Amino acid sequence: MANNNNESKSTVYVGGLDQDMTEELLHAAFIPFGDIVSVQLAVDPGTHNQHKGYGFVEFEEEADCDAAIDNMHQAELHGKVIKVNKAKPHRVLAGSNRAVWSDDAWLQQHAMPKDEPAVEAQSPTNPPPPSP
């Protein structure tokens, strides 16, 4: 899993999964198409081990990935029609783990009323002016 570009070429996205689907069942459904490196279901952190209805299957060979897409896209699995496509690489943006409102410039532009002047933040090094 070191090369992210090569990994995405041999990984399929599987969507529309039934809530009773497990990684073992997904592995069993896709093993006929080639050797599988890993199977992952996207777990919903707000629930107790329930998945979000989609997962990923990583094959050793890109040709196996293509065969799985050709044979399983729009197929029925556990009573639900699934979607199978090549997985797109996960893009992590710089600073994406920070809330946009934590940036002062964003706050001044979006949260401050246009007719009021921006007020500088009060801090121990910048005390408020004395009251008359």
N, C-alpha and C positions, 0 to 999 in steps of 0.2 A: 504494500500500500504506500510505498514511498513516492512513486511518480503519480501525481494527481491527474495529469492529462491521460496517461495510459489507463489508470483506474477507471476513469469515466467512460472510456471507450468499451470497456468490458463489463460495465455495470448497467443493469436495467432498473428503471423505476416501475413499480407495480402499484397501481392505484385502484380504488374501489373495493378494497378488501372487506370481507365480513368481519365483524367484531370477534367472532370465535376463531379467527385465523391465528395460528402460532408460527413461529419461525421454523419449527420442525415440519409443519404441513406445507409451508411455502417452499422449503427446501425439497420436499418430496415431489411437489408439483413441477419444479424446474430442473431437477436432476437429469431427466431424460435428454436434455439439450447439451449437457457437457459437465465437466468438473466445476464445482462451485467452491469459491474461495470463502465467501461469507454471505450470510443472510441477516438482514436487520429490519425490524419493524420500528417505525417512528412512534415512540412511546409518548403519550400525553402526560405531562408532569402533573396535571391537575387531577388525574384519576389514579386509581390503584391498578397499575400495570396494564391499563387498556391502551391500545395503540390508536393512532390517528386515522387509520383506514388506508395507509399506504406503507410501502417498505421498499427495500433495495436488495437485489440479488447480484453479487459480483461473481463473474465467471473467470476462469483462467485464460480463456481465449476469446478474442473479439468475435470470431465466427460463431462460437456458441451463444454469445449474447445476441447476435443477429438472428440465429435460429429460434431462440426463445421469443423474440419479438414477433417474428413471422408466424409462429404457431400459437402464441398465447394472447396476443392483442385481440381484444373483444371476445375472448373465450369466457366461458362460465366456470367459476371456481367457488364451490360451497354456496351455490345459489345466487351468486352475484356476478355480473359481467365486469371483468377487470380490464384495465388499461395498462398496456406494457409498452414502454418507450425507453430509448437510451437515456440514462441519467445525465443531467446537466451538472457540470462542476459547481460545487458550493463556493460562492464568492463571499469572502469576509472583507468588508470595507473597513478601512482604517478609522478607528474611533466609533465603530458601530455599536460598541457595547456601552456607549455613553448616551444619556438622554439629550435630545436636541436642546431642551430648555436649560441645560447646564452651561450652555455657552452664552455669555453676556450679550454678544452681538445679536444672537437670535432673539433673546428676550427683548432687547431694545427695539428690534424691528417688528416683532410680532405681538408682544404682550403689552407694550406701553401704548397708551392712547396717543394719537397723533398730535393733539392740541396741547398736551402737557409736556414740559421739558423733562428729559431724563434726569433722575436724581442719582448722584453717586452713592455707592454703598457706604454705610457707616462702618468703621472699623476702629480698633484701638489706635492705629497709626494715623487715622483720619477722623478725629472726633467731630461731632456736629458743632456748628458755630454757636457761640454763647447767645442766649436769649436776651433781648433788650429789656 
